[in-house]
Amino acid sequence: MHGISSCKVFVLVFSDSANTSDHVRREVAKAFSLGLAVIPFRTEDVAPNRSLSYFLETVHWLDAFPSPTESYFGTLADQIKRLLEQPVAANGDGGKHGLTQVTAVAAPTATPLASEAGRATQVSTPPALQARRAPKADPKKSNGLKKTFVRFNLVFLPILAAAIGATASIVHSNLQAGAQQQVVSMAKVMLETARASRKYTTEQIAPLLETLQPSDQQFHPQSIPFYAATEAFNYFRQTHPDFAYKEAAPNPTNPRDRTVDWEADIVNEFRNDTSKKELIGRRDTPLGPSLFISTPIKVDDASCLQCHSTPDKAPPGMVKLYGSANGFGWQSGDIIGAQIVSVPAALTEKLAGNAFRSIFWRLIGIGIVVLGVTNGVLFWALRSALRITQG
């Protein structure tokens, strides 16, 4: 450092080693702070790092390659001589530069300076003013960048996959619950429609038939609410075959309405708890799980007892058609059966599955976007940190 203060010309033997040397960087800064004439003598095709380019981008270079480097020393000596012949300038301390003093700075591995004439050295524009080339990356740091990148993804990918899986599981569960609620809502509408059909038959069809024909003529089952509701629903099943409807009773007039074991359990549950207005459940069938919703059938209209109290009070045509052994003995307020709508559980799974597939692929797409953005940000941050550490 003391030698730099007492010279006029500063020769920087520039190589890859000099480019990464902290000592060289400090000596170059010292030379420029003293206002010395600086000659970068480049022995290797290396661009200065960011710290050195701040000082060297405004001066011309002497390129000493291709080898041998010694062949360019003559031109370097001529350049030094011209600079020494210039008028003396005051240094930063108010003193004078010695006219014959030259300081050469290089990294420890740089080629020693020798005074041997050779072919003309190319004087080049500073590399920082040319199309800037990226500094050579340190292989060790580049490998560290790759390892950090890989380690991050080894940790992040399982976390991202677990998050997508947990989200998909929650979404699928909610979709199944929503699909079941949708099917139950449809079934409730069907039950209300069946009750409306029963009421319409009781209040309008049956009285009309009584006025149009004597009671001893042929009996028409269309005047019975059980029959009318079931037949109306059969038309509905032509377009919605997954749904089934039955007005099940332990003691029906029509044998087709008689309860089977699981239907009898539903009727008994309504009888045991008369406050219960609705029952929803699942059961296993030979074709797979089935979802059902049911409501009780209660004798709440005096017209029901005209046909179902005793055989002698029932229309003769009805007794002739169905016999006197079934469908009698009903009393006002009795729960004599249950309206039951059944639908395969596979229908709810199908509705949920169709919605889930669409959402699942959206989740995969979001996961890919998150992975790409995260890796992009990480790559940018690591490259930025690598550039800073390289100078």
C-alpha positions, 0 to 999 in steps of 0.5 A, a space after each residue: 500500500 505504501 508503494 502505491 502512494 509514491 508512484 504515478 502508474 499502476 499496472 494491474 496484471 488481471 487474471 482469474 485469480 486477481 479477479 477474486 482476490 480481496 487484496 487486489 480489490 483494495 489496492 485498485 480502490 487505493 490507486 483510483 482514490 490517489 488519481 493514479 494512471 491505471 493500466 489493466 493488463 489482462 492475461 486471461 479472458 476474464 470479465 471483472 466482477 462487480 466490485 472491480 468493474 466499478 473502477 475499471 469500466 472507464 479505462 482501456 485495457 491491454 489484452 495479453 492473450 493468446 499466449 505467450 504473455 511475454 510477447 505483449 510486454 513491449 507494448 506494455 512498456 511503451 504505454 508505461 513510458 508514455 504515461 511517465 513522460 506526461 507532466 507531474 501531477 499532485 497526489 492526494 497528499 499534496 506531494 509529487 509523483 516520482 516520474 520513474 516509479 511504476 507499481 504492478 499489482 497482481 494476484 499471487 499466481 499471476 505471471 511476473 512482469 518482464 521487459 521483453 518486446 513482442 508483437 503489438 498488444 491489442 488495446 481493448 474497450 473495457 469488458 464492462 462497456 462491451 456486451 456484458 458477460 456473466 462472471 464465471 460461476 464458482 462450481 462449488 457454489 453452483 453445486 450448493 445451489 442445486 443441492 439447496 434446490 433439491 433439498 427444498 423440493 424433497 421437503 416441500 413436495 410431500 407437504 404440498 401433496 399432503 395438503 392437497 390430499 387433506 383438502 381433497 378428502 375434506 371436499 369429498 366428504 362435504 360433497 357426499 354430504 351435500 349429495 345426500 342432502 340433495 337426494 333427501 330433498 328430492 325424496 321429500 318433494 316426492 313424499 309431499 307429491 304423494 300426500 297431495 295425490 292421496 288428498 286429491 283422491 280422497 277429497 275429489 275422486 272418491 266422492 265423484 265416483 260415489 255420485 256417478 255409480 251405485 255402491 253395489 256396482 264394480 269397485 274402482 281401486 283408483 278411488 283408494 288413496 294408497 293405490 292412487 299415490 302408488 300408481 302416480 309415482 310409477 309414472 314418475 319412475 319412468 323418468 327417474 328409475 333410481 327412486 322407489 315408492 311404497 305405502 307400506 302397511 302391516 294390514 293393507 287392503 291390497 296385498 302388494 302394499 304389505 310390509 316386509 321386515 325392514 318396512 315393518 320396523 319403520 312402521 313400528 318405530 312410528 307407532 312407538 314414538 307418535 311424535 316422530 314425523 320423519 325417519 331417514 336411514 340407510 340399509 343394505 340390500 343385495 344390490 348395495 346400500 340404499 338410502 330411505 326417507 319415510 313419514 307415517 300414514 295416520 288415519 286422520 279422515 273419517 272417510 278412511 273408516 268407511 272402507 276400513 272399519 269392518 267388512 260389512 261397512 265397506 263397499 261390496 265391490 272392494 270386499 269382492 275384489 280384495 276379500 274380507 281378511 285384510 285392510 279392516 279394523 282401522 281406528 281413527 288416529 291409528 298409524 296404519 303404515 308409512 310412506 317410504 321413498 328409497 334410492 340407491 346410495 350409489 346415486 349420491 356417490 355418483 353425484 358427489 363423484 362427478 363434482 369431486 373429479 372436477 374439483 380434484 383436477 382444479 386442486 392439482 392445477 393449483 398445486 402445480 402453480 404453487 409448486 412452480 411459483 415457489 420454485 421460481 421465487 426460490 431459484 431467483 433468491 438463491 441466484 441473487 444470493 450467489 451473485 452477491 457472494 461472487 462479488 
